Amino acid sequence: MSRKYFGRQSVRKLKVALSLLLVSLSANATADSIIANNTKQYIEDNLLAIFYHELGHALIDLQGLPVFGQEEDAADVLSALLIDQFYSNDDAVGIAYNAGQSFLLDAEELAQQKQDFPYWDTHGHDLQRYYNMACLVYGGAPDEREEVIELFDLPEERAEGCEEEYLLAIESWGPILDDLEDGAPAQTIQLKELGTEAKDAEHGLLIYQLLESEVAALNTQFQLSQTLEVKVGLCGEANAFYDLEEKSVTMCTEYADLLQDQHSSF
């Protein structure tokens, strides 16, 4: 799976020849092939999306970035932009689609349990996050990604403004990521060795191998002002989070377990 250059010039989608260690995910050429994927791909795509989201929180903290609005929304925007920029059109659509499905399933579960959405929470409503993801990924290449409108059932009145939304997002995050590229490569993102408990967990090794490739790739492009630790562990809950005190991103093995259960419900 090839990556694309991210930065101020990324509006023009300039590609660079980088030999990166990446997990091999299947390319998605059509809407049907995107929908009919396997469980492992669904898990990996969602892990990438949530890792990029947590990376957003890390960058906001470590780089001292201003946030105008909800930080969770800003992290969601970065996740969508990295998906758009790092992967080919078909792969970006596939990852976004699977991440969107997880939002939909979370919304469905609340509805089935007749629970109200926790509007007091800092995260946006799952359906809003679903459409925001769709709009940004579609807006990154509307001529090449018309299938996104069908896949996400994206209303025309939203779709027609997605390119402008994308440009605003990349004008906001792009200069920050440009600055991180100055002086790269460096090893400012460090993956902690997999502990015994996490290694024995069902999805511990899968998450670790995915992050090993991802961290290696990110270190070729970005140099952070402080070291960011990334780790895989058992958390007692299906979650992923950035720790402000430890300056670390934790990907919980239980989160992959949840994703496996989600996919089995398709």
N, C-alpha and C positions, 0 to 999 in steps of 0.2 A: 504494500500500500504506500503510495507516494505522498510526500508532504509538499506543501506550498509555502512560500515565503510570507511571513507576516510582518507588516510594518506600514509606514505611511504609503509606500508604493503598492501595497496589497490591493488597493482599489482596482488596479489594473491586472491583478492576479499574476504577477511575475513568478515563474517557477525557478527554483534553484536546484542544482544537482547535489543532493545530500545523500550520503550512504549512511542510513540510520538503522539502528536495531529496532524493528517494529514487529509487533505481533501480527501474524498473518490472518487478516479477516477477509471474508469473501466479498468480492465486489458485487454491487447490486445494480444490475443494468436496467431492470424494468420494475414497475410497481409491483407486479406479481412476485418477482424474486425477492423484493424487499420484505414483503409480508410473509412469504413462506420461508423464513430463515430458521436456523436451529437454536436450541437453547443456549449453547455456548456463545454463539454470536450475540444473542440478546443480552446475556450477562455481561459480556465484554463491552458492548456498545454503551450500556448504561453505566458501567464502571468508568469508562472514559469520560462520559458526560459529567458524572458527579465528581470525578477527580479534577476536571477543569473548573468546575464550580468552586470546589474547595481551594484550588489554586488561586482563584479570584479573591477569596477572603485573605489568603496568605499575602498576595501582592498588595492589597489595600493596607494591610497591617505593616508588612516589612518595608514597603516603599513609602509609607506615610501618605497614601493617596487620599484626596478629598472625595467624598461621596455625597452627591446631591440626590437625595431620595433614599429608598431602602437599600441597604447593602446587599441583601439577598437578591434583589433585582439586578444590581450591578454584577454580581457573581454569575447569575444566569446569563446575562448578556455576554460576558467573557466566554462562558462555556460554549454558547452558540457560535461565537466568532472563531474560536479555536477549531471547532468542528468544521466550520466552513473553510478555514484557511489551511488547515493541516492536511486535508484529505481531498481526493478527487471528487468530482461532482457526485458520482454514484455512491461512493462510500460515505460522503457527508450526509447525503439524503438518508441512507440506511441507518447511520448512527442516530441522526436526529429523529427518525421515525421510531426507532426502538426506545429512545429516551422519552419521546412523547407518549408512547404506549404505556410506559410506567406511570406517567402523570394521570392518564386516563383511568388506568386500573385503580390507582389510589382514590380518585374521585368516585369511581363506581363502588368501591368498597365502603366508603363513607355513606353513600346513598343507600346501599343495601342494608347497612346497619342502622339506617335512619338516624345518623349522627350529623349534627351541624358542623360545617367547616369551622375550624378554630380561627376566626377572623382576627383574634387578638395576637396571633402568631406573627413573627417577622417575615415568614415566607408568604408569597402570594398564593392565591387559590390555584389548585392543581390545573384546572381548565385554562386559567389565564396563562400559566407557565407553558402549557401545551401549545397554545396559539402563538405565544411570543417566540418560542423555539421555532415553530413552523415559519413564521413570518421572517425572522432573521436569516434562516438558512435559505429560504426561497429568495429573499432580497439580495443575497450574495451573488446569485447568478440566475436571475429570473428567466432568461432565454433558454438556459440549459436545464432548468429544474421545474418545468411546468408540471411534472407529476406530483410535486409537493402539494399543489392545490387540491388534487384529487385524494391523495393519501391522507391528508390532514383535514379534509373537508373545510378548507380555508375559504371563508366567505370573500366574494369578489371585492366588497367594500374595504376589507382589510388588506387583501392581496395587492390592490393597486397602489398602496402606500408603502409596501414592504421594502422596496429598493431605497426609498428615502430613509426609512427607519434604519436599514443596514448602514447606509453612509453616515448617518449621525452617530451610530454606535462605533463604527470603525474610526471616525474622526475623534472620538472620545478616548477609546482604548489604544488606538494605533500609535500615537506619539509616546505613550508610556512604554509600550512594548518595543518601540524603536530604541528608547533609551536603554532598555535591558539588553539589547543586542550589542551595544557598544562594549567592546572588550571581551565578548564571548569568543571562544568557548571557555567555560570554567565549570567547576564542580560545586556550585552553590546549592544545588538540590541533591540531597543525599538520601538514598534508600537504606533504611535500617535492615539488618539481617533478619530473616524470618525466624521467629522463636519456635520452640518445639510445639507449644499448644496450637499456634496458628498453622504450623506446618501439618499438624495432624487433623486440622479442621477440613471439612469437605472441599472447600473452595480456597483454602489458604494459599496453596501453591499457584493456582490459576491467577489469583489477584497479584501475587508477588511477581510472577513472570511478566504479566501485563505491565505492571508498574516499573519493573526493571528496564524494559524496553522504552517505556515512556520517559522515564527520568533520564536515561542515556540520551534520548533524542532532544529533550528540552535543554539539557546542559550544553548541547552543541549550538544552541541559539540564544539562550538567555543567561545573563549573569545578574543575580540578585544582589542587593546591598548587604543582605545577611544570609546566613545559611538556613535553608528550609529542610527539615527532616520529614521524610515520608515513611510511614510504617503500616504494616498489616497486622491486625490483632483481633482477638476475641473481645467484644465490648459488652456483651450481655444484651445487646439490642441491634436491630438492623439499622445501621447508621454509617455516616461518614462525616468527619468534622475537622475543623481547624482549631487548634489549641493556641490561644493568644499568649499564654505563659511559656509553653514549651516551644513555640514557633514550629509547630509540626502539624502535618496532615495525617490523620488516621483513617484507614479504610477498613471497616469492620467485616470480618468474614460472614457475619450474619446477614449483611446487606446482600451479598451474593446469593445466600440461601433464599432470601425473600424474592430476589429476581428469578431464581429457578422456579419457585412456586408460582410466581406471576405468569411465567411463560407456559407453565403446564395448564393454565386456565384458558389459554387461547382456543 
